[in-house]
């Protein structure tokens, strides 16, 4: 099956060493580097405090409701960002830049993704506010003072996930299998499965995981038609800025948010329709970006 020319060029660096065993070992490297970074972070906290404080800090990161816990949680994604770089260098003999695509296109499409989310999700948020009252969380002064840390960390967190799912995995699968469903669906299903969290979302866990899977599929398709991570990363970054810094859902990552919702993530009857509405807005953002950004052959 023919690939768009831009995506074919995006996949080209992966074709030099496309063996399945390299991909399998690469996935092991991803897990090990991420885990080692988290263990190192835990050890650093332990050395600076004590075992009891370190254990309490790590426990708070499971449901981060304070700025410190949330910033520490986001900092763990630095290890996840390093992981694909190490994997491609060790196993595929290629550089980090090959995971992103042409940098000029990455930057332009990143900006377009941010603007699309800002426009459509702002309209969606205004509609949401007509039926719900957001609950103040952080004081505006504290929130503003944390932005120089929180914004770059969200950029790292979203960039790390894009490098792994729409960069490394998508490229290496496409280098072996030209069947579109293989390289679009497999990383997206994995992305959605990793967001399945019944301990936080209760009966909504499956719907939230499905929404994450849809997000992964949309990000993968934008990567396919543009030949870079720019649009997917911009979409992901702006989405998480809204969900982590502006209005967070109670019971999720609320420690850096200016407001929180008046309902929790596990309130089935209330939040399921909102999850479906959020999926609809996501599809609208995808349609807009796909129309505006497709790189013509």
C-alpha positions as CSV (number, residue, x, y, z in Angstrom):
1,X,0.0,0.0,0.0
2,X,1.4,3.4,-1.0
3,X,2.3,5.8,1.7
4,X,2.1,9.6,1.4
5,X,5.4,10.9,0.2
6,X,6.0,13.0,3.4
7,X,5.3,10.0,5.6
8,X,7.5,7.8,3.4
9,X,10.4,10.2,4.1
10,X,9.5,10.3,7.8
11,X,9.8,6.5,7.9
12,X,12.9,6.3,5.8
13,X,15.5,6.5,8.6
14,X,13.9,3.5,10.3
15,X,14.4,1.3,7.2
16,X,18.1,1.1,7.6
17,X,17.7,-1.3,10.6
18,X,14.1,-2.4,10.6
19,X,14.5,-5.9,12.2
20,X,11.7,-7.0,14.6
21,X,14.2,-8.0,17.2
22,X,15.6,-4.5,17.3
23,X,12.1,-3.1,17.8
24,X,11.4,-5.6,20.6
25,X,14.7,-4.8,22.3
26,X,13.9,-1.1,21.7
27,X,10.7,-1.5,23.7
28,X,12.7,-3.1,26.5
29,X,15.1,-0.1,26.5
30,X,12.1,2.3,26.6
31,X,10.8,0.5,29.7
32,X,14.1,0.2,31.4
33,X,15.3,3.8,30.9
34,X,11.9,5.1,32.1
35,X,12.0,2.9,35.1
36,X,15.6,3.7,36.0
37,X,14.9,7.4,35.8
38,X,11.9,7.0,38.2
39,X,14.1,4.9,40.5
40,X,16.8,7.6,40.4
41,X,14.2,10.3,41.2
42,X,13.0,8.3,44.2
43,X,16.6,7.7,45.4
44,X,17.3,11.4,45.1
45,X,14.3,12.3,47.2
46,X,15.3,9.6,49.7
47,X,18.8,10.9,50.0
48,X,17.7,14.5,50.5
49,X,15.0,13.6,53.1
50,X,14.4,10.1,54.6
51,X,12.7,6.9,53.6
52,X,9.3,7.8,55.1
53,X,9.2,11.2,53.4
54,X,10.3,9.6,50.1
55,X,7.6,7.0,50.3
56,X,5.0,9.6,51.1
57,X,6.1,11.7,48.1
58,X,5.9,8.8,45.7
59,X,2.5,7.9,47.0
60,X,1.3,11.5,46.5
61,X,2.4,11.2,42.8
62,X,-0.3,8.5,42.2
63,X,-3.0,11.1,42.5
64,X,-1.1,14.4,42.4
65,X,-3.2,17.0,44.1
66,X,-0.4,19.4,45.1
67,X,2.0,21.5,42.9
68,X,5.0,19.6,44.3
69,X,3.6,16.1,43.6
70,X,2.4,17.1,40.1
71,X,5.8,18.7,39.1
72,X,7.6,15.6,40.3
73,X,5.2,13.4,38.3
74,X,5.8,15.5,35.2
75,X,9.6,15.4,35.8
76,X,9.5,11.6,35.5
77,X,8.7,12.0,31.8
78,X,12.3,13.4,31.3
79,X,13.3,9.7,31.5
80,X,10.6,8.8,29.0
81,X,12.0,11.5,26.7
82,X,15.5,10.1,27.0
83,X,14.4,6.5,26.4
84,X,13.6,6.7,22.6
85,X,16.8,8.7,22.0
86,X,18.8,5.9,23.7
87,X,16.9,3.2,21.8
88,X,17.4,4.7,18.4
89,X,21.1,5.4,19.0
90,X,21.9,1.9,20.5
91,X,19.8,-0.3,18.3
92,X,19.1,1.6,15.0
93,X,22.2,3.9,14.8
94,X,20.2,7.0,14.0
95,X,19.7,10.3,15.8
96,X,17.0,11.8,17.9
97,X,16.0,14.3,15.2
98,X,14.9,11.4,12.9
99,X,12.0,10.8,15.3
100,X,10.5,14.2,14.6
101,X,10.7,14.9,10.9
102,X,11.8,18.2,9.2
103,X,12.2,20.7,12.0
104,X,10.7,23.6,10.0
105,X,7.6,21.6,9.4
106,X,7.6,20.4,13.1
107,X,7.5,23.9,14.4
108,X,4.9,25.2,11.9
109,X,2.6,22.3,12.5
110,X,3.1,22.4,16.3
111,X,1.9,25.9,16.3
112,X,-1.1,25.0,14.1
113,X,-2.0,22.2,16.4
114,X,-1.9,24.5,19.4
115,X,-4.0,27.2,17.7
116,X,-6.6,24.6,16.6
117,X,-7.0,23.2,20.1
118,X,-7.1,26.7,21.6
119,X,-9.9,27.8,19.3
120,X,-12.2,24.8,19.3
121,X,-11.6,23.8,22.9
122,X,-12.1,27.4,24.1
123,X,-15.5,27.3,22.5
124,X,-16.2,23.9,24.0
125,X,-15.1,25.2,27.5
126,X,-17.4,28.2,27.2
127,X,-20.3,25.9,26.3
128,X,-19.4,23.6,29.3
129,X,-19.3,26.6,31.6
130,X,-22.9,27.3,30.8
131,X,-23.9,24.1,32.6
132,X,-21.2,23.8,35.2
133,X,-19.3,26.1,37.6
134,X,-15.6,25.5,37.8
135,X,-14.2,25.3,41.3
136,X,-11.2,27.5,42.1
137,X,-8.1,25.5,42.9
138,X,-4.7,27.3,43.0
139,X,-4.5,31.1,43.6
140,X,-3.8,33.0,40.4
141,X,-0.5,34.3,41.9
142,X,0.7,30.8,42.7
143,X,-0.5,29.4,39.4
144,X,1.4,32.1,37.5
145,X,4.5,31.6,39.5
146,X,4.5,27.9,38.6
147,X,4.1,28.4,34.8
148,X,7.9,28.6,34.1
149,X,8.2,25.1,35.4
150,X,4.8,23.6,34.5
151,X,4.7,24.6,30.8
152,X,8.1,23.2,29.9
153,X,7.4,20.0,31.8
154,X,4.2,19.5,29.9
155,X,6.0,20.1,26.7
156,X,8.5,17.4,27.7
157,X,5.7,15.0,28.8
158,X,3.8,15.3,25.6
159,X,6.9,15.3,23.5
160,X,8.1,12.1,25.2
161,X,4.8,10.3,24.4
162,X,4.8,11.5,20.8
163,X,8.4,10.4,20.3
164,X,7.6,6.9,21.5
165,X,4.1,6.3,20.1
166,X,4.0,8.4,16.9
167,X,7.8,8.5,16.4
168,X,9.7,5.3,17.4
169,X,6.9,2.7,17.4
170,X,5.1,4.1,14.3
171,X,8.2,4.5,12.3
172,X,9.7,1.0,13.1
173,X,6.4,-0.7,12.4
174,X,5.9,1.1,9.2
175,X,9.4,0.3,8.1
176,X,8.4,-3.4,8.2
177,X,4.7,-3.4,7.4
178,X,3.3,-1.0,4.8
179,X,-0.3,-1.9,5.8
180,X,-1.8,1.3,7.1
181,X,-3.8,-0.3,9.9
182,X,-0.7,-1.9,11.4
183,X,1.3,1.3,12.0
184,X,-1.7,3.4,12.8
185,X,-3.7,1.1,15.1
186,X,-1.1,-0.9,17.0
187,X,0.6,2.1,18.8
188,X,-2.8,3.8,19.3
189,X,-4.3,0.7,21.0
190,X,-1.3,0.6,23.3
191,X,-1.5,4.3,24.0
192,X,-5.2,3.9,25.0
193,X,-4.5,0.8,27.1
194,X,-1.9,2.6,29.1
195,X,-4.6,5.2,30.1
196,X,-6.9,2.5,31.5
197,X,-7.1,3.4,35.2
198,X,-10.2,2.0,37.0
199,X,-8.8,3.0,40.4
200,X,-9.2,6.7,39.4
201,X,-12.0,6.6,36.8
202,X,-14.2,3.8,38.1
203,X,-16.8,2.9,35.6
204,X,-15.5,5.5,33.2
205,X,-12.1,3.9,32.9
206,X,-12.9,2.1,29.7
207,X,-14.5,5.2,28.1
208,X,-11.5,7.3,29.0
209,X,-9.1,4.6,27.7
210,X,-11.1,4.6,24.4
211,X,-10.9,8.4,24.2
212,X,-7.1,8.1,24.7
213,X,-7.0,5.5,22.0
214,X,-9.0,7.8,19.7
215,X,-6.5,10.5,20.5
216,X,-3.7,8.2,19.6
217,X,-5.3,7.3,16.3
218,X,-5.9,10.9,15.4
219,X,-2.3,11.9,16.3
220,X,-1.0,8.9,14.2
221,X,-3.1,9.9,11.2
222,X,-1.9,13.5,11.5
223,X,1.7,12.2,11.6
224,X,1.0,10.1,8.5
225,X,-0.4,12.9,6.4
226,X,2.1,15.5,7.4
227,X,5.3,13.5,7.8
228,X,6.3,14.9,11.1
229,X,5.4,14.9,14.8
230,X,4.6,18.7,14.8
231,X,0.8,18.6,14.5
232,X,0.4,15.6,16.9
233,X,2.7,17.2,19.4
234,X,1.0,20.6,19.2
235,X,-2.4,18.9,19.6
236,X,-1.2,16.9,22.6
237,X,0.6,19.8,24.2
238,X,-2.4,22.2,24.0
239,X,-4.8,19.5,25.2
240,X,-2.7,18.8,28.3
241,X,-2.3,22.5,29.0
242,X,-6.0,22.8,29.2
243,X,-6.5,19.5,31.2
244,X,-3.6,20.0,33.6
245,X,-3.2,23.7,34.0
246,X,-6.6,25.3,33.4
247,X,-9.5,23.0,34.3
248,X,-8.6,19.6,35.7
249,X,-11.1,16.8,36.5
250,X,-11.3,16.1,40.3
251,X,-9.5,12.9,41.1
252,X,-6.9,13.2,38.3
253,X,-3.9,15.5,38.0
254,X,-5.1,18.6,39.8
255,X,-2.0,20.0,41.5
256,X,-1.2,22.7,39.0
257,X,-4.7,23.6,37.8
258,X,-6.3,27.0,38.2
259,X,-9.7,25.4,38.4
260,X,-11.1,21.9,38.9
261,X,-14.4,20.4,37.8
262,X,-17.4,20.2,40.2
263,X,-17.5,16.4,39.6
264,X,-15.0,13.6,39.8
265,X,-13.6,11.3,37.1
266,X,-15.5,8.3,38.5
267,X,-19.0,9.8,38.5
268,X,-20.4,7.6,35.8
269,X,-23.8,9.2,35.0
270,X,-22.4,12.7,34.8
271,X,-19.0,12.4,33.1
272,X,-19.6,9.7,30.4
273,X,-21.6,12.2,28.2
274,X,-18.8,14.7,28.7
275,X,-16.2,12.2,27.6
276,X,-18.2,11.6,24.5
277,X,-18.5,15.3,23.9
278,X,-14.8,15.7,24.3
279,X,-14.2,13.0,21.7
280,X,-16.5,14.9,19.3
281,X,-14.4,18.1,19.8
282,X,-11.2,16.1,19.3
283,X,-12.6,14.8,16.0
284,X,-13.4,18.3,14.9
285,X,-9.8,19.5,15.7
286,X,-8.5,16.5,13.7
287,X,-10.7,17.4,10.7
288,X,-9.5,21.0,10.8
289,X,-5.8,20.1,11.1
290,X,-6.0,17.4,8.4
291,X,-7.6,19.9,6.0
292,X,-5.1,22.6,6.7
293,X,-1.9,20.7,7.0
294,X,-1.8,17.8,4.6
295,X,1.5,17.8,2.8
296,X,0.7,17.3,-0.9
297,X,2.6,14.7,-2.9
